[in-house]
């Protein structure tokens, strides 16, 4: 039973990643994703708990560093505004601006990687105590 659930979860993650990598979601896709996330909430939580107990892989750490770097760039672009306060059209424009700065994001992520790795290690050390 658990094996089948993990296969479904992996399939869900693949579908989610495909939609996020291609381009911005339209309203219909966003609603479909919302329903799918609500339906798979328990499986997602189960996977999250399992991953919290393990050391993250190098790929996951790079992804975290990229996400942090992207958020730093977004903060610089938006200054004092919040991304959540923007309209969907403004968010699409913001993502286009961020895409133009991909090189800066990669350089920043490379600098952030040791801090991200250290944070993951301390998280695991604190779990044992």
N, C-alpha and C positions, 0 to 999 in steps of 0.2 A: 504494500500500500504506500509506504513512505517513498519507495523508489519511483513509483508512478507519479507521485506528487512532485518529486524533484525534477523529473523529466518535463512535466508540465510547466514547472517554474522556469526551467532553462529555456523552454520554448517561448514563454512569456517574455523573458529577458531579451531574447533574440529579436522578437517582434518589436519590443519597446526601443531597443537600440537602433533598429532599422529606421524607425520613424524619427528618432531624434537626430540621426546622423545626416539624413537627406536634406531636410529644410524645415522651416517653421511650420507648425501644425495649423490647419484651418479649424474652424469652430466644430465641424462635424468630427474630425479626427480627435480633437481635444475631448469631446464628450464621450467618444468611444473608449479612449484611453482612461478616462475617469471611471467609466463603468467597469472596465477590465481590472483596474487597480482596486476598486471596491470589492469586486468578486474574489480577487486573489489576495486580499489583505492578510489573511492568516498565513498563507504560504510565504508571503514576502517577509512577514515578521519572523517566521521560523528560520528562513534563510539568513536573515539579519542576525539573529541570535547565534546561529552557528558560526557565522563569519566573525563575530565579535570575539569569539574564543580563540581564534587562530591568528597567526601573523599574516598580514596581508602580503600578497605576491608583489613582485616588482612592477607588474603591469597595473595592478590596482593602485599602488603607491604613486606611479606616474600619473594615473588618471586623477587622483586626489590633488596632486601638485598642479596639474593643468587646470583643474577646476578652481583652485585657490588663486592661481595666476589670472584666470579669466575674470574672476570676481574682483580682483584688484584693478584690472583694466576697466571693468564696467564702472566701478566706483569713481575712477578718474574721469571717465566720460560723463557720468551723471552728476558729479560733484555732490550736491546736497540732496538730490532727489532719490527716491526709492524706486527700484525696478518694478515693484508691484503696483505702484501708483500710475505707471504709464499705460496708455491704451495699447491694444494689440498691434496696431499699425506702428506705433512708436517703438514697440519692442522689436518688431521686425527690422526697423531701421537701425536700432541699437545692435542687433545681432550682425547686421551687415558691416557696421563700423568695427565691431569686435573681430569679425572675420578678416578684415583688412590688416589687423594688427596681430595676425597669427604668429609671425616671427617673434614679436616682442613677448607674446604669451609663452612660447616655447622656451625662450631664454630665461624668462622669469621663473617658469616651472622648474627648469634645471637648477636654478639657485635655491628654490624652495624645497627640493627633493630631500636633502639631508634633514631638514626640520620635520618634514612629514614622516620620514622613516623613524626619527627619534620619538616623535609623538606616539607612533604606533607601538614602539617598543615599551615606552613608559606605561601605556594603556595596559599591555599584557602583564607588566611587572606589578602594577597596582592591583590587578585582578587576583593575583596569587596571595596578596597580603590580607 
